Amino acid sequence: MENWVSYYNQEQYGFSESFKKELSKQLGERFIKNLDYENLFEKYFYNLFLGMEEIEIREKDNYVFGNAEIISPDSRTRSLTICWKSDFFEEKLEIHKQDVEGKIDFFFCSDFPTEELKKYIKYKKPKKHTSSNDPFELDLNFNNFPDLSIKFEVKEKFTLEEENEIVSIFKRNVNIYVSDFKENLILLDFQNNNEEVLEKEKEFINESLNLIKSFAFSHKISGAIIS
């Protein structure tokens, strides 16, 4: 999986070896999960490029964002955004130059073209999902888009750190205003409200909730209501 990411103009950006290793591993795992196919890189050619186009590295809400390109099996190039987060370094815009092994989390952002990239795959043996294994249930209603709320039904009170972790997941999307976490509720104010944007933001919300399901404290949640 490590060889699926390629770098251009390495001397300009100074990505450390540990940064590249963690990026390749974590984004590779998320890529497989997003496309919902085991052994993806063994059967299909996808390649992530950093630096093919000039990278604009910027910070917002404790996340660092950078642009990248993904190459699909038909050699088509698509632009997307990746982001990373680490609480171990004060200079956020210099994280990519540091030794980050075990100290950083990588994510794809809301412009990840899931459906476009899925169309190259023959889903003979998709990954199996069993709802009984889900830590909590979802009740999704997008009728109030672009102003949505997410109410978490909890079995056990969150710590402040856990509340902040939930909020930070949604702040990966720079096109959303995310409120503070209050009484197990967060408010999402989307800056665009056309139908095409809605479909992409639905994917982002679902991906974010799935990330929350993977957290160690997800057992505290019995359900999440989006309205």
C-alpha positions as CSV (number, residue, x, y, z in Angstrom):
1,M,0.0,0.0,0.0
2,E,2.9,2.4,0.7
3,N,3.7,2.7,-3.1
4,W,0.3,4.2,-4.0
5,V,1.3,7.8,-3.2
6,S,3.8,9.7,-5.3
7,Y,5.5,13.0,-4.5
8,Y,6.7,15.8,-6.8
9,N,9.0,18.7,-5.8
10,Q,9.9,17.0,-2.6
11,E,12.7,19.6,-1.9
12,Q,10.1,22.4,-2.0
13,Y,7.8,21.0,0.6
14,G,10.2,18.9,2.8
15,F,7.8,16.1,3.7
16,S,9.5,14.0,6.4
17,E,9.8,10.2,5.8
18,S,7.5,9.5,8.8
19,F,4.9,11.9,7.4
20,K,4.9,10.2,4.1
21,K,4.7,6.8,5.7
22,E,1.7,7.7,7.9
23,L,0.0,9.5,5.1
24,S,0.3,6.5,2.7
25,K,-0.9,4.0,5.3
26,Q,-3.8,6.0,6.8
27,L,-5.2,7.5,3.6
28,G,-4.8,4.1,1.9
29,E,-6.9,2.5,4.6
30,R,-9.5,5.3,4.3
31,F,-9.5,5.0,0.5
32,I,-10.3,1.3,0.7
33,K,-13.1,2.0,3.3
34,N,-14.5,4.8,1.2
35,L,-14.6,2.6,-2.0
36,D,-15.8,-0.4,0.0
37,Y,-13.6,-3.0,-1.6
38,E,-11.1,-5.4,0.0
39,N,-7.7,-5.8,-1.7
40,L,-8.4,-2.7,-3.7
41,F,-4.8,-1.8,-4.6
42,E,-4.0,-5.4,-5.6
43,K,-6.7,-5.4,-8.3
44,Y,-7.0,-1.7,-9.4
45,F,-4.6,1.1,-10.1
46,Y,-5.2,4.2,-8.1
47,N,-2.4,6.7,-7.4
48,L,-2.4,9.7,-5.1
49,F,-0.1,12.6,-6.2
50,L,1.2,15.4,-3.9
51,G,3.0,18.2,-5.6
52,M,2.0,17.6,-9.2
53,E,0.2,20.9,-8.8
54,E,1.5,23.4,-6.4
55,I,0.3,22.5,-2.9
56,E,-1.4,25.2,-0.9
57,I,-1.0,24.2,2.8
58,R,-3.4,26.1,5.1
59,E,-4.7,25.7,8.6
60,K,-8.2,26.0,10.0
61,D,-9.7,24.8,13.3
62,N,-6.6,22.8,14.2
63,Y,-6.6,20.9,10.9
64,V,-4.0,21.4,8.2
65,F,-5.4,21.2,4.6
66,G,-3.5,20.5,1.4
67,N,-4.6,19.9,-2.2
68,A,-3.7,16.6,-4.0
69,E,-4.6,14.7,-7.2
70,I,-5.9,11.2,-7.6
71,I,-5.3,9.1,-10.7
72,S,-8.0,6.5,-11.5
73,P,-7.6,3.3,-13.5
74,D,-8.4,5.1,-16.8
75,S,-5.5,7.6,-16.1
76,R,-7.9,10.4,-15.4
77,T,-6.8,13.0,-12.9
78,R,-9.1,14.5,-10.3
79,S,-8.3,17.1,-7.7
80,L,-9.2,16.7,-4.0
81,T,-8.3,17.9,-0.6
82,I,-6.6,16.0,2.2
83,C,-6.1,17.1,5.8
84,W,-4.1,16.1,8.8
85,K,-4.3,16.8,12.6
86,S,-1.9,16.5,15.4
87,D,-1.9,17.8,18.9
88,F,1.8,17.2,19.4
89,F,3.1,20.2,17.5
90,E,2.5,24.0,18.0
91,E,3.6,25.0,14.5
92,K,0.7,23.4,12.6
93,L,2.0,24.5,9.1
94,E,5.3,22.8,9.8
95,I,3.9,19.4,10.9
96,H,4.7,17.8,7.6
97,K,8.4,18.3,8.2
98,Q,8.5,16.7,11.6
99,D,8.8,13.1,12.9
100,V,5.1,12.3,13.2
101,E,5.1,8.6,13.6
102,G,2.2,7.7,15.9
103,K,1.4,11.4,16.4
104,I,-0.9,12.3,13.5
105,D,-4.2,11.5,11.8
106,F,-4.9,11.9,8.1
107,F,-8.3,12.3,6.4
108,F,-9.9,12.9,3.0
109,C,-12.2,15.9,3.0
110,S,-15.7,16.5,1.7
111,D,-14.7,16.8,-1.9
112,F,-13.6,13.2,-2.1
113,P,-15.3,11.8,-5.3
114,T,-16.5,8.5,-3.9
115,E,-19.1,7.7,-6.5
116,E,-16.8,8.7,-9.4
117,L,-14.0,6.5,-8.2
118,K,-16.3,3.5,-7.5
119,K,-17.5,3.3,-11.1
120,Y,-14.2,1.6,-12.1
121,I,-14.7,-1.3,-9.7
122,K,-16.6,-4.6,-10.3
123,Y,-18.2,-5.3,-7.0
124,K,-18.2,-9.1,-7.1
125,K,-17.2,-9.4,-3.5
126,P,-17.9,-6.2,-1.6
127,K,-17.1,-5.8,2.0
128,K,-19.8,-7.2,4.2
129,H,-21.6,-4.9,6.6
130,T,-23.7,-6.2,9.5
131,S,-25.8,-3.6,11.2
132,S,-25.8,-5.5,14.4
133,N,-22.1,-4.6,14.7
134,D,-22.8,-0.9,14.5
135,P,-22.1,0.9,17.8
136,F,-25.1,3.1,17.4
137,E,-28.1,3.7,15.1
138,L,-28.6,6.7,12.8
139,D,-31.8,8.7,12.1
140,L,-31.1,10.9,9.0
141,N,-33.4,13.7,7.8
142,F,-31.9,16.3,5.5
143,N,-35.1,18.3,4.9
144,N,-33.7,21.3,6.8
145,F,-30.5,21.5,4.8
146,P,-28.4,23.7,4.7
147,D,-29.0,24.2,8.5
148,L,-28.7,20.8,10.2
149,S,-28.4,19.6,13.8
150,I,-26.9,16.4,15.1
151,K,-28.3,15.2,18.4
152,F,-26.4,12.3,20.1
153,E,-28.4,10.0,22.3
154,V,-25.9,8.9,25.0
155,K,-25.7,6.1,27.5
156,E,-22.8,7.7,29.3
157,K,-21.7,11.4,29.5
158,F,-18.9,12.5,27.1
159,T,-15.7,14.0,28.5
160,L,-14.8,17.5,27.2
161,E,-12.0,15.9,25.1
162,E,-14.5,13.5,23.5
163,E,-16.9,16.4,22.7
164,N,-14.1,18.3,21.1
165,E,-13.1,15.3,19.1
166,I,-16.6,14.9,17.7
167,V,-16.7,18.6,16.7
168,S,-13.3,18.4,15.1
169,I,-14.4,15.6,12.8
170,F,-17.0,17.9,11.2
171,K,-14.6,20.8,11.0
172,R,-12.6,18.9,8.4
173,N,-15.1,20.5,5.9
174,V,-14.1,24.1,5.4
175,N,-17.5,24.9,3.9
176,I,-19.4,24.2,7.1
177,Y,-19.8,26.3,10.2
178,V,-19.7,23.9,13.2
179,S,-21.1,25.0,16.5
180,D,-19.7,24.1,19.9
181,F,-20.9,20.9,21.5
182,K,-23.7,21.6,23.9
183,E,-26.2,19.3,25.6
184,N,-25.1,16.5,23.2
185,L,-26.0,18.6,20.2
186,I,-24.0,20.3,17.4
187,L,-25.3,22.6,14.7
188,L,-24.0,22.5,11.1
189,D,-24.5,25.5,8.9
190,F,-23.6,24.7,5.3
191,Q,-22.4,27.6,3.1
192,N,-24.0,26.2,-0.1
193,N,-27.5,24.8,-0.5
194,N,-28.0,23.5,-4.0
195,E,-29.0,19.9,-4.7
196,E,-25.6,18.9,-6.1
197,V,-23.8,20.1,-3.0
198,L,-26.4,18.4,-0.7
199,E,-25.5,15.0,-2.2
200,K,-21.8,15.6,-1.5
201,E,-22.4,16.8,2.0
202,K,-24.6,13.8,2.8
203,E,-21.5,11.6,1.9
204,F,-19.4,13.8,4.2
205,I,-21.8,13.5,7.1
206,N,-22.1,9.7,6.7
207,E,-18.3,9.4,6.5
208,S,-17.9,11.5,9.6
209,L,-20.4,9.5,11.6
210,N,-18.7,6.3,10.5
211,L,-15.4,7.8,11.8
212,I,-17.1,8.5,15.2
213,K,-18.3,4.9,15.3
214,S,-14.6,3.8,15.2
215,F,-13.7,5.9,18.2
216,A,-13.0,4.2,21.5
217,F,-15.8,6.1,23.2
218,S,-18.5,5.2,20.6
219,H,-19.9,2.7,23.1
220,K,-21.3,5.7,25.0
221,I,-23.6,6.6,22.1
222,S,-26.9,4.8,21.5
223,G,-28.0,6.9,18.5
224,A,-27.6,10.0,16.4
225,I,-30.4,12.1,15.0
226,I,-29.8,14.4,12.1
227,S,-32.6,16.9,11.4
